[in-house]
Amino acid sequence: MSLSSLAKKRILLAGKLILLGLIVWYLIDSGRLDLRQVSALWQHPVVLFYLFLLHLVFGLGLNSLRLKFLLLAIDIKMRLGALLKLGLVSQMFGLVLPGLISVDGLKIYFIIKENPSKGKALIFWSVFMDRFLGALSILMFAAIGSFGRDLPTALGMAAFWTAILTLAITLGFILVFYTHLRWLDQLVSWAEGHVSLLGKFRVQAFLEKMRGNRFQLGLGLLLSLATQVTYVWILIEVGKLVLNPQPQFMEHLYILPFGELFGFLPLAPAGAGVGHAAYSFLYELVGTHGGADLYNLFFLTYCLASLLGLFPYLFNRSDIKQALDENTEPAGPA
């Protein structure tokens, strides 16, 4: 990595950390974030256990199982234990690599390293599909929550368009992978034949693999939905400690998944700062205070759980350093 490239990365990271600090300072100064609420975790060990269960068993566990099924669809067999270890290490580095995209870059690098004969493109698309199914399940829950009759006007239009967007994406997903659209295949084949860059991405080959393994694809979506059920349930339980007054269930069902989407923004590690502000803003729209405190409890336990990735990292330091030196991304689909 060149000196100028390293300097740019450090400047970018410093800028994002400054932004994170400003957001957190504003939330504390305005009374929206009370760091003393962290003591609720130690006063309620059952809640602490629930949060660790969410991060390690339902978050890491179900997501690793989902990725395993998607990799099987492209004829890659990886042990669940190896994927759990990879997910834990990636999650740990997600604390210092802002946004979920950089975390996925680490996963892609190591899966390619373990399966060099499979080609980069199919692995890239499988990890992309893994992330897509997770995002789709979040949108589905947000759309279901948008049917709550007591959502305020400020959320009304956003809820409406969330439902429309979810419906459109779901229909597109079904049409592309569960039906045979000849015109789509012809369009993709034409594009890959006439644009050399697109040809390297092997979209047609990936479509054929997924269509031939629709059961694994559907199972991946079901696992994503199961993760969301657990996520919403546990955070509703945690919210009983810090939210005042308690929102209605349908308000929770819309706000929690919608706020979760901010974790995709490559602004701060694990959605820190942005997630705090989003939860605070969304809960205030329904007349509830403590949204930032709720996200803070989630974020802190996420960090603690992610630090367990230090153990597998110690046995793979040289490989991980090489992955980070290559910007945590493969050289390009091939």
N, C-alpha and C positions, 0 to 999 in steps of 0.2 A: 504494500500500500504506500503510495507516494506521500511525502510530507504535506503537500498542499491538500490532498484528499483527506488526510487525517485531521488537518487543521479545520477544514470545512465541517467535518463530522463533529468535532468538538465544539465548534462555534454554534452549530445547529442544536446540539444537545444542550449547551449552556443557555441558548435562547429559549428553548422549550421549558427548561427547569425554572428560568426566571418567570416565564408566563405562568407556570404551575404555582410558584410562590406568590405571585400577585393575586391569582384567583383565590388561593387558600387564605391569604391575608385579608382580602375583601370579605370573604365569607365569615371569618372570625370577627373582624371589626364591625360588621353589620349585625352580628348576633345570630347569624344563620348556622354557624358551625360552633359547637361547644365541645372542645377536646376533653372536657371532664366526663362526657358521656361514655368515653372508652371504658371507664370503670364498670359500666354495666356488664361488660363481658366477664369480668372476674367475679362479680356479684351473682351472675347467673351462668354457672358452668354448663348447664344443659344447652343454653343458647350457643355458647362457645363450641360445644360439641356438634350442634346442628350445622354451624357455619363450616367447620372443618369437614364435616360429612359432605356438605354441598361442594366444597372445592376439590376434595380428593377423590371421593367415591363417585358422586354424580357428575361433577364437572370433568375431572381428569379421566375417571374410569369409563364413563359412558362415551365420552368424546374419543377416547383411544379405541374403544370397541367399534365405534362408527368408522373411524379411519381404517381399521383393520378390514372391515367389510368392503370399503371402497377400493382398497388396494387389492383385495382378492378379485375384484371385478376386472382388474388389468393384469391378473395372473402373478401378483406379487404376494408371497406368503411371508408374513412377519409375525413373530410371536407377540402375543398381547403384552407380555412382560417387557419386551424391548420397546414397544410403542408407549407403554406407561412411563418407562424411564426416559424416553425421548421427549414425551409430553411434559414431564416434570422438569427436565433441564431447560426446555424451551420456555416453560412458564417462569422459571427462575430468571432467565435472561430477559423475559418480557418486562421485568421490573426496571431494567435499565435501557431497554430498546423500545422506544415509544411506539405504541400502536400494535395491533394484532398482526399486521402484515409482516413486520420484521420477525415475529415469532414463527410465522409460517415459513419464512425463508430458511430458518434453521432446520425445520422439519424436512423441507424439500432437499436441502443439502445432504442430510444424513441418510435419507431414504435412497437418494441417487447413489450415494457412496456405497450403500449395502447392496444395491441392485444396479450395477453399471450397465448391464446388458439390456435393460428394459427401456432405455432412452429417457431423456429428461422430460419430454413433452407430456407423456402420459402420467408421469408422477406429478408434474406440476398441476395438471388438470384434476387429478384425484384429490390433491390437497386443497385446490381451489373449490372443488365440489364439497369437500368436507366443511369448509368455511361457509359455503353457500347454504348448505342444509341447516347449519346452525343459525344463520341470519334469517332464513325462511321461517324457521320455527318461532323465532322471536317476533317476526312480523305477524304470524298467525295468531299468537297470543294477544298482541297489541290490537289486532283487528277484532278479535272476540271481545276484548275489553271495550272497544269503541262502541259496542251496542248498549253500554250502560246508559240509562235514561237521565242520570243526574250529572253527566259531564258538563262543566261550565262552557259558556260560549267560546271562551278563549281556546278550549281544547276541541270544540265541536268540529270545526273545519279540518283541523289536523287529523282528528279521528276518522272523519269521513274519507279523506284522501289516503290515509293509511290503509283503510279497508279496501278501497279501490285498487291501490298499488298491490296489496297482498293478493287480491283476487286475480289481477292481471299476471303477476309473477307465477302464481300457482297454476293457472291455466297454461301459461307458456311452458312451464316445467313438465306438465302432463303431456302436452302436444309434442314437445321435442323428444322426450325420453320414453313415452308410453304409447306413442302412435308412430306411424311411418309416413313422414311428410316427404314425398319424392322431390318436390320443388326445393325444400330446404337442403336436402342432400346434394341436389344438382348445383345449388348456389354455393354451398361450401366447397364442393369439388372444383367448381369453376374458379373460385377465389384462390384456393390453394394452388391451382395450376397456373394462374396468371400473376400471383403476387408471391415472390419467393419467400418473403418473411413469414407470410401466413402458412406456407407449406411446411415450415419448420415446426409449427405449433401442432400439427397433426390433429386438427379438430375432428375431422371425419373419422379417424381411427378411434378417438376417444368416444364419440357418439355411438359407434358400433359396439364398443366394449360395454358401455353402460346399458344400451338397449338389450344386449345379450345377457345382462345380469340385473334385470329390473327388480328382482327380489332383494338383492343386497342394497340397491338404491332406495327402495321403499323402507327397508329395515333401518337404513341410516337416518331417514326422516323421522321414523318412529322413535329412535333413540334420542334424536334432537328434541322432539316434543316431550319425551320423558324427562330430559334434563330441565326443560323449561317449567314443567309441572313442579319439580322439586325446588327450582330456583324461586318461583313465585311463592310457594308454600312456606319455605324457610324464611324468606325476607319479610313475609307478612307477620310471621311469629316474632322475628327480631324487631319489626316495626312497632310492636306493642310496647316495647321498652322506651322508644325515643320519639315516636310520632304523637303529636297532640294538636287537635283531637284525632281519633282514629278514622281514617277514610273508609268509605264503603268498599266492598269487595271488588266491584266492577271498576272502581277508580284505581285500586291497586293493580288490577289485571291489565289495565292499559298503561299506567305509568311505569311499572317495574320493567317490562320488556322494552318499552320505548327508551327509557333511560339507559338500558343496557347497550343499546346500539351505539352510544357515544364511546364505548370501548374500542370501536373500530377506527376512531380518529387517531392518526399518528401524531398526537400533540404531547402526550405525557404517558409515562408507564402505567399500564393497566387502567387507563382512563382516569387517572388521578386528576383532581382539579376540575376537569371538564365534567366528569361524572358527578362530583360533589355539587357543582353548580347546576347541572341538569336536574338532578333529583330535588334539590332545593326549589328550583323554579317550578317544576311540574307539580310538586306537592302543594306549593303555595297557591297554585291556580285552583285547587280544590279546597282551599282554606285550612290546610294542614301545615304545621311547622315541624321541623326536624328531619327533612329530607336529606340534607347534607350529613347529618349525624348518622342516619341509616346507612348511607353509602360509605361513610367513614368506617363503620364497623365491618362492613363487607370488605372494604379495601384492605384494612389492617390484617384481617384474618387471611385474606388472599395472599398478602405478602408473607405472612408467617408460614402458610402452607407451601408457598412457592420456594421458600428457602430450603425445603427438604431436597430440592434438586441439586443442592451442593454436594450431596453424597455421590450420586452417579457422575456428577461433573468431575470430581476428583480422580476418577478412573479413566476419564476420556479428555483430559485437559488439552492435549496436543491437537486432537481432531477438532475440538470446539474452537480453539484459538484459530485454526486454519479457516474454519467456517466464518468466523467473525472478520478475519482479515479479507475474506472474499465478499464482504458486505452482506453476509448471511443470505445470499441469493445464488442460485445456479447461474452458470455463464449464459444460459439461454436455451430454450427448448430445441431439441434435436431428435 
